[in-house]
């Protein structure tokens, strides 16, 4: 068995595994140990009692966290005309059409999310082999291909997180 650190052992001793904690108590317990110099994360699992083998019980969706995650996203928008102006007003970092596509084709990837209007997807389709493996290709299912550019930029700036559940959790805590 691997040896655990003193900090981990001390944190583990503070938790009573036979007790069910409320959300507030669990958050307080997670904040109690001395902070590290690195970024700490907390994983939360929910048992929803669904059977993903049935199509009507599969859970897929995206949500915007009320206070975000603390990360800022660099957003690029491929749009023309009024939609480009709308993207700039919404706070997109990079906005363009053909010139932005040429820049991406040349190897520029200094953005985290690429949003596009449906009429620009024909031109962006040529970049699928480059953008797809990086996870940057706009997709209507994730809300990055839309005519409501302002709303999409605002959601991404608030760090929209995609939640996909395909199988039930098998581990217990």
N, C-alpha and C positions, 0 to 999 in steps of 0.2 A: 504494500500500500504506500502511496506517495505521502511524503511528509507535508503537513499544512503549516502555513505561517502562523506566527503568534497573533497577528492581527485578525486573521481568518478565524482562528480558534476562539479568540475573545468575542468576536461578533457572533459566532455560532452559539456560544454559551448564553448569550442574551435572549435567545429565541427558545420558547417552549413549544416543541413540535406537536404536543398533544392539544394545544389551544388553537382555536380559530380566531384570528385577529380581524378587527374591522379594517376598512381601508385606511382610515386616519391613523390607527395604531401601527399598521404595516408601513406606512410612509414614514412615520416617526422612527420606527426601528431601522429603516433603511438609511435614514439620515444620521443616526446616532454615531456610528464608528467615525474615527478621525478621517478626514478626507485625504485622498491620495493626490499625487501630483499629476495623475492622468485623469481622463474623463471616465467617470463611473456610469454604469448603466443598470437599469432595473428591468427585468423581464417579467411580464404579467401574463398569466394564462387563465383563460376562462373556459369552463366546461359548459357548452351550450346544449348538450344532449341532442345533437342532430346526427343523422346518418348520411354522410356525404355520398353514399352509393345511390341515393334517391335524388333525382334532379331537382325536385321541389324543395329539398332541404340543404342544398349547397349554399354557402354564404360567400359572396364576393361583393366587394365594394370598396369605396375610398372614403376617407373622412379627413376633415381638417381639424386638427387639435386646437382647442380654444386659445392656448397660449403659445402654440407652435412648439418646436423642439429645440429652439435656440440656435439652429443652423440657418444660414441665409443661402438662398439658391440664386444662381446666376441664370437669368431667363433670356433666351433668344426667341424672337418671334419672326416668323416668315409670313408676311402679309403685304398687301398693296392698298394704296389709297386711304380711305377713311379708317379701315381696320388698322393700318400701320400707325396712324395718328392716335387711335384709341389705345393701342398697345403702349405707345410712348407716354400717354397720359396716365395709364395704369401703373407705370413704373417698371416696364421691361428694360433690361440692361442693354440689349442689342435688338434693333429692329431693322428689317430690310426685306427685299424680295430677291430678285435675280442676283444682285451683288452679294448678298449674304449667302446665297446658295453657292456661288462661285468661291467665296471665301472658305466655306466648309469643304467644298470639293478640293480645295488646295491644302487641306490638312489642319484647319483651324477648329479646335474643339474647346475653347475657353468658356464653356457654359455647362450648366448642369441639366437644364430642361429646355427642349425645343418645342415651341408651340406653333401651330400652323393653321391657316384657314383651309377649308376643303378645296377651294379653287387652286391653291398652291401645291397640293399633294401630288399632282401630276408631275410637276417639276422636281419635287423632293423625292419621288419614287426612284429616280436614278441613283440617289445616295443611299438607298436601302442597304447595300452591301457594306457601306462604311458606317452608317449610323446604327444599324440593327444590332451588331455584336456589342456595341458600346451601350446599348439600352437607351439611345437618344432619339430613335425614330418616333415621330408623333403617331399617336394611336387614338382613335375615337373612344375606345373603351376606357382609357385612362384620362380622358378629358383634354388631351393635348391637340386634338383636331376639332376645332369648334369655330362658330361664327361669333360667339360671345367671348371675344378676346380679353376684355377687361376683367371679367369674372375669372377666367382661366389664369390670368397672370396674378390676380390677387390671391387665388387659392394656392398657387405654387409658391408665391412669396411667403404665405403663411405656413409653408411646408406641408403640403398635402401628402398623406401617407397612404399607400395602397395596402389594403388588407385582403389577403386571399387565403381562405381556409379550404383545403382539399381533403384532409383526412383528420379524424379526431385525435386529440392529444392523448398519448398513451402513457406519458409519465405523470407521476403524482408527486406532490410536494408536501 
